C-alpha cells in the first residue's frame, strides 16, 4: 500500500515549549544598572554583533541537526554570531565548551545538557562571569546554576502520548520494554509520562528497562539483549528515534517485524519513512526548528530588556513558569 505525508494520521494535541522562569530577580534587574560607557546590557560593545556560544548534546541525531538549523535561522534574524559545538554525549566535553565560552566572553550561552544533574556547576561558573545562560530541549535539573529560560516540548505529555500509541499497537495487552536515557531530563520526563499513563492499561506490563543513552548503536545492542532475554516481548518504546530505530534493527534481525511493536519519539524523516513501511507503529512529534527559533527569540528579548511581558513579570519573579504553545501530536500509518 502506498503512503504519503497526507496519508499519515496526525492526532493533534497541544504540546508546550516550556520557558522555565528560574532567573534570580537581581540577575535580571541589575543588568540595567551594570552598563558602562560604550557597553550594552550584555557587556558587549554597542553596535557589535552578539556572539552566542552553543553546546549541543550531539550533532549525529537528525533532531539536533534540525535544532542547529533552527538556531542558525534565528541567529540570522538578529544578526547574531553562533559558535555551535557538539559535546557528543560527554559531560566533560560540554564542561570544557562552557569554560571556553567564558574565556571567549560570549554574550550568552545555549546549553543542551549531556547530564541534567552535573551541568549546574558549569552553568554556575557562567553566572559568576555574568553570562546569561539559556537551555533548549534538556533542562538543568541541578540546584546549582541559574538559567534565564528553558525552551522545550512538554516531554511528560509526550510520554503519555507514547503510552497511548503503545496501547493501540498492542490492543491493550502485552509485555513492553523501555529503552531509556537516565540523566537527561527530557528523556526521564518521557519515561515518567509513559509509566504514569500505562497504568491505565492493566494488561500491559513493563518487563524491562535499559539505557542506550539515546544512541542507535547502543540501542541495537540493548534491544538484541532484551529480545533474547524476553522472547515473549510485544512492544518497545524508545525515548528518541535513534533508540527506536536501533531497536528496529534488532527486531528485523530477529525476524520479528510486526510482532514486536515499536513506538518512537521525535518523528524524524527516517522514522516517518519506517512508519509508512509499517515497521514502526508510530511516533510522538517534536518540532526542533521551532524550539530553536523560540530560544533565539528569548535571547533577543532578554538583550532588549523585554524578556518578560509586563503582565507576567510578577509570576516570573516568583519563579513560576511561562509556556509557549507548539502544535504537536503523533504520527501513525494509514488505517491506524
VEXBARO-952003 format. One record per residue (C-alpha): residue in one letter; z, x, y. Coordinates in nm, 2 decimals, always signed. Layout:
BEGIN
   residu       zz       xx       yy
        A        Z        X        Y
...
This chain:
BEGIN
   residu       zz       xx       yy
        X    +0.00    +0.00    +0.00
        X    -0.09    +0.14    +0.34
        X    +0.18    +0.17    +0.61
        X    +0.17    +0.22    +0.98
        X    +0.42    +0.26    +1.25
        X    +0.38    -0.11    +1.34
        X    +0.45    -0.19    +0.97
        X    +0.79    -0.03    +0.99
        X    +1.06    -0.28    +1.05
        X    +1.29    -0.17    +1.33
        X    +1.61    -0.37    +1.32
        X    +1.73    -0.35    +1.68
        X    +2.09    -0.26    +1.76
        X    +2.22    -0.11    +2.08
        X    +2.34    +0.24    +2.03
        X    +2.51    +0.42    +2.31
        X    +2.48    +0.76    +2.46
        X    +2.85    +0.82    +2.54
        X    +2.93    +1.00    +2.85
        X    +3.28    +1.13    +2.78
        X    +3.46    +1.15    +3.11
        X    +3.71    +1.42    +3.04
        X    +3.68    +1.61    +3.37
        X    +4.01    +1.71    +3.53
        X    +4.01    +1.54    +3.88
        X    +4.09    +1.87    +4.05
        X    +3.80    +2.04    +3.89
        X    +3.56    +1.78    +4.02
        X    +3.71    +1.72    +4.36
        X    +3.78    +2.08    +4.45
        X    +3.41    +2.16    +4.43
        X    +3.36    +2.02    +4.78
        X    +3.63    +2.24    +4.92
        X    +3.50    +2.56    +4.75
        X    +3.18    +2.61    +4.95
        X    +3.13    +2.94    +5.10
        X    +2.89    +3.02    +5.37
        X    +2.54    +3.04    +5.22
        X    +2.66    +2.89    +4.89
        X    +2.62    +2.54    +4.75
        X    +2.88    +2.35    +4.55
        X    +2.79    +2.52    +4.22
        X    +2.83    +2.86    +4.38
        X    +2.46    +2.94    +4.39
        X    +2.26    +3.04    +4.70
        X    +2.14    +2.74    +4.90
        X    +1.78    +2.67    +4.80
        X    +1.78    +2.89    +4.50
        X    +1.68    +2.71    +4.17
        X    +1.97    +2.63    +3.95
        X    +1.99    +2.81    +3.61
        X    +2.13    +2.62    +3.32
        X    +2.25    +2.80    +3.00
        X    +2.19    +2.60    +2.68
        X    +2.33    +2.68    +2.34
        X    +2.19    +2.46    +2.07
        X    +2.32    +2.41    +1.72
        X    +1.98    +2.53    +1.59
        X    +1.61    +2.50    +1.66
        X    +1.49    +2.46    +1.30
        X    +1.55    +2.09    +1.28
        X    +1.30    +1.85    +1.43
        X    +1.58    +1.67    +1.61
        X    +1.68    +1.98    +1.81
        X    +1.31    +2.07    +1.88
        X    +1.28    +1.73    +2.04
        X    +1.61    +1.78    +2.22
        X    +1.48    +2.11    +2.36
        X    +1.15    +1.94    +2.47
        X    +1.35    +1.66    +2.65
        X    +1.56    +1.92    +2.83
        X    +1.26    +2.11    +2.94
        X    +1.11    +1.79    +3.08
        X    +1.44    +1.71    +3.26
        X    +1.46    +2.06    +3.40
        X    +1.10    +2.04    +3.54
        X    +1.20    +1.72    +3.72
        X    +1.48    +1.90    +3.91
        X    +1.32    +2.25    +3.92
        X    +1.59    +2.40    +3.71
        X    +1.56    +2.72    +3.51
        X    +1.68    +2.68    +3.15
        X    +1.79    +2.96    +2.92
        X    +1.78    +2.79    +2.58
        X    +1.92    +2.97    +2.28
        X    +1.98    +2.88    +1.92
        X    +2.31    +2.95    +1.76
        X    +2.17    +2.89    +1.41
        X    +2.48    +2.71    +1.29
        X    +2.70    +3.01    +1.37
        X    +3.01    +2.95    +1.59
        X    +3.04    +3.33    +1.66
        X    +2.69    +3.35    +1.79
        X    +2.75    +3.05    +2.01
        X    +3.06    +3.21    +2.15
        X    +2.85    +3.51    +2.24
        X    +2.60    +3.28    +2.41
        X    +2.87    +3.13    +2.63
        X    +3.02    +3.47    +2.70
        X    +2.67    +3.59    +2.81
        X    +2.61    +3.29    +3.03
        X    +2.94    +3.36    +3.20
        X    +2.84    +3.72    +3.27
        X    +2.50    +3.59    +3.39
        X    +2.68    +3.34    +3.63
        X    +2.47    +3.05    +3.53
        X    +2.52    +2.74    +3.74
        X    +2.60    +2.51    +3.44
        X    +2.60    +2.51    +3.06
        X    +2.49    +2.26    +2.80
        X    +2.65    +2.31    +2.46
        X    +2.57    +2.15    +2.13
        X    +2.87    +2.29    +1.94
        X    +2.84    +2.45    +1.60
        X    +3.21    +2.38    +1.54
        X    +3.37    +2.10    +1.74
        X    +3.72    +2.24    +1.68
        X    +3.67    +2.60    +1.77
        X    +3.43    +2.57    +2.06
        X    +3.71    +2.48    +2.30
        X    +3.82    +2.84    +2.36
        X    +3.48    +2.94    +2.48
        X    +3.45    +2.63    +2.70
        X    +3.78    +2.71    +2.85
        X    +3.65    +3.06    +2.94
        X    +3.36    +2.89    +3.12
        X    +3.61    +2.66    +3.30
        X    +3.80    +2.97    +3.42
        X    +3.47    +3.11    +3.55
        X    +3.41    +2.79    +3.75
        X    +3.10    +2.70    +3.55
        X    +3.06    +2.33    +3.47
        X    +3.01    +2.25    +3.10
        X    +2.82    +1.95    +2.95
        X    +2.78    +1.87    +2.58
        X    +2.50    +1.69    +2.41
        X    +2.48    +1.53    +2.06
        X    +2.80    +1.70    +1.94
        X    +3.12    +1.70    +2.15
        X    +3.41    +1.94    +2.20
        X    +3.68    +1.80    +1.97
        X    +3.93    +2.06    +2.07
        X    +4.23    +2.02    +2.31
        X    +4.10    +2.33    +2.48
        X    +3.82    +2.33    +2.73
        X    +3.72    +2.07    +2.98
        X    +3.37    +1.91    +2.97
        X    +3.22    +1.73    +3.26
        X    +3.02    +1.48    +3.05
        X    +2.92    +1.43    +2.69
        X    +2.59    +1.25    +2.61
        X    +2.53    +1.14    +2.26
        X    +2.44    +0.84    +2.04
        X    +2.72    +0.62    +1.91
        X    +2.74    +0.81    +1.58
        X    +3.01    +0.58    +1.44
        X    +2.79    +0.28    +1.48
        X    +2.51    +0.48    +1.33
        X    +2.72    +0.54    +1.02
        X    +2.78    +0.17    +1.00
        X    +2.41    +0.10    +1.01
        X    +2.36    +0.36    +0.74
        X    +2.61    +0.18    +0.51
        X    +2.43    -0.15    +0.57
        X    +2.10    +0.02    +0.47
        X    +2.26    +0.16    +0.16
        X    +2.40    -0.18    +0.07
        X    +2.05    -0.33    +0.10
        X    +1.89    -0.04    -0.10
        X    +2.14    -0.09    -0.39
        X    +2.16    -0.47    -0.37
        X    +2.53    -0.45    -0.32
        X    +2.62    -0.24    -0.63
        X    +2.61    +0.13    -0.73
        X    +2.75    +0.48    -0.71
        X    +2.69    +0.68    -0.39
        X    +2.72    +1.04    -0.29
        X    +2.76    +1.17    +0.07
        X    +2.61    +1.49    +0.20
        X    +2.82    +1.59    +0.49
        X    +2.88    +1.85    +0.76
        X    +3.25    +1.88    +0.84
        X    +3.34    +2.05    +1.17
        X    +3.06    +1.88    +1.36
        X    +3.20    +1.58    +1.54
        X    +2.88    +1.38    +1.54
        X    +2.84    +1.41    +1.17
        X    +3.21    +1.33    +1.09
        X    +3.17    +1.02    +1.30
        X    +2.87    +0.91    +1.10
        X    +3.07    +0.96    +0.78
        X    +3.37    +0.77    +0.92
        X    +3.14    +0.47    +1.02
        X    +2.98    +0.48    +0.68
        X    +3.31    +0.48    +0.49
        X    +3.46    +0.20    +0.70
        X    +3.16    -0.03    +0.66
        X    +3.10    +0.05    +0.29
        X    +3.45    -0.11    +0.22
        X    +3.28    -0.44    +0.29
        X    +3.08    -0.39    -0.03
        X    +3.34    -0.36    -0.31
        X    +3.08    -0.29    -0.58
        X    +2.96    +0.02    -0.41
        X    +3.16    +0.33    -0.49
        X    +3.16    +0.67    -0.32
        X    +3.19    +0.91    -0.61
        X    +3.11    +1.24    -0.45
        X    +3.12    +1.40    -0.10
        X    +3.00    +1.75    -0.04
        X    +2.89    +1.95    +0.26
        X    +2.54    +2.11    +0.31
        X    +2.62    +2.20    +0.67
        X    +2.32    +2.00    +0.79
        X    +2.07    +2.24    +0.63
        X    +1.78    +2.14    +0.40
        X    +1.80    +2.43    +0.15
        X    +2.17    +2.38    +0.11
        X    +2.13    +2.00    +0.07
        X    +1.88    +2.07    -0.21
        X    +2.13    +2.27    -0.40
        X    +2.42    +2.03    -0.33
        X    +2.21    +1.73    -0.44
        X    +2.10    +1.91    -0.75
        X    +2.46    +1.97    -0.85
        X    +2.56    +1.61    -0.77
        X    +2.27    +1.47    -0.99
        X    +2.38    +1.70    -1.27
        X    +2.74    +1.60    -1.25
        X    +2.67    +1.23    -1.19
        X    +2.37    +1.12    -1.40
        X    +2.46    +0.76    -1.31
        X    +2.42    +0.82    -0.93
        X    +2.24    +0.54    -0.75
        X    +2.23    +0.65    -0.39
        X    +2.27    +0.94    -0.14
        X    +2.35    +0.93    +0.23
        X    +2.26    +1.24    +0.42
        X    +2.41    +1.29    +0.76
        X    +2.08    +1.41    +0.91
        X    +1.72    +1.41    +0.80
        X    +1.73    +1.77    +0.67
        X    +2.02    +1.67    +0.44
        X    +1.83    +1.36    +0.33
        X    +1.50    +1.55    +0.27
        X    +1.68    +1.82    +0.09
        X    +1.83    +1.56    -0.13
        X    +1.49    +1.40    -0.18
        X    +1.36    +1.74    -0.31
        X    +1.63    +1.74    -0.57
        X    +1.57    +1.38    -0.67
        X    +1.19    +1.45    -0.71
        X    +1.27    +1.75    -0.93
        X    +1.49    +1.53    -1.14
        X    +1.22    +1.26    -1.18
        X    +1.45    +1.00    -1.01
        X    +1.24    +0.90    -0.71
        X    +1.31    +0.52    -0.66
        X    +1.60    +0.53    -0.90
        X    +1.83    +0.72    -0.66
        X    +1.80    +0.56    -0.31
        X    +1.82    +0.79    -0.01
        X    +1.94    +0.70    +0.34
        X    +1.89    +0.95    +0.62
        X    +1.98    +0.99    +0.99
        X    +1.75    +1.08    +1.29
        X    +1.42    +0.92    +1.19
        X    +1.22    +1.23    +1.24
        X    +0.84    +1.21    +1.19
        X    +0.87    +1.37    +0.84
        X    +1.14    +1.12    +0.74
        X    +0.94    +0.83    +0.86
        X    +0.65    +0.95    +0.65
        X    +0.87    +0.97    +0.35
        X    +0.99    +0.62    +0.42
        X    +0.63    +0.49    +0.44
        X    +0.58    +0.66    +0.10
        X    +0.89    +0.47    -0.03
        X    +1.06    +0.80    -0.13
        X    +1.34    +0.75    +0.13
        X    +1.48    +0.40    +0.17
        X    +1.55    +0.41    +0.54
        X    +1.69    +0.60    +0.84
        X    +1.91    +0.55    +1.14
        X    +1.72    +0.62    +1.46
        X    +1.82    +0.87    +1.73
        X    +1.63    +0.95    +2.05
        X    +1.70    +1.32    +2.12
        X    +1.45    +1.34    +2.41
        X    +1.62    +1.05    +2.59
        X    +1.96    +1.21    +2.52
        X    +1.84    +1.54    +2.66
        X    +1.69    +1.40    +2.98
        X    +2.01    +1.20    +3.04
        X    +2.21    +1.52    +3.01
        X    +1.99    +1.68    +3.28
        X    +2.03    +1.37    +3.50
        X    +2.41    +1.41    +3.47
        X    +2.39    +1.77    +3.57
        X    +2.18    +1.69    +3.87
        X    +2.41    +1.41    +3.98
        X    +2.71    +1.64    +3.94
        X    +2.54    +1.90    +4.17
        X    +2.47    +1.63    +4.42
        X    +2.84    +1.50    +4.41
        X    +2.71    +1.17    +4.27
        X    +2.81    +1.22    +3.90
        X    +3.05    +0.92    +3.91
        X    +2.93    +0.60    +4.07
        X    +3.20    +0.47    +4.31
        X    +3.26    +0.16    +4.10
        X    +3.35    +0.38    +3.80
        X    +3.55    +0.65    +3.98
        X    +3.89    +0.51    +3.92
        X    +3.82    +0.47    +3.55
        X    +3.67    +0.82    +3.53
        X    +3.98    +0.98    +3.69
        X    +4.19    +0.80    +3.42
        X    +3.99    +0.98    +3.15
        X    +3.81    +0.66    +3.04
        X    +3.46    +0.68    +2.91
        X    +3.13    +0.57    +3.07
        X    +2.84    +0.47    +2.85
        X    +2.47    +0.46    +2.90
        X    +2.28    +0.23    +2.66
        X    +2.00    +0.37    +2.44
        X    +1.80    +0.14    +2.22
        X    +1.83    +0.23    +1.85
        X    +1.83    +0.08    +1.51
        X    +1.69    +0.16    +1.17
        X    +1.35    +0.25    +1.01
        X    +1.26    +0.09    +0.68
        X    +0.94    +0.05    +0.47
        X    +0.72    -0.26    +0.49
        X    +0.87    -0.55    +0.29
        X    +1.22    -0.43    +0.30
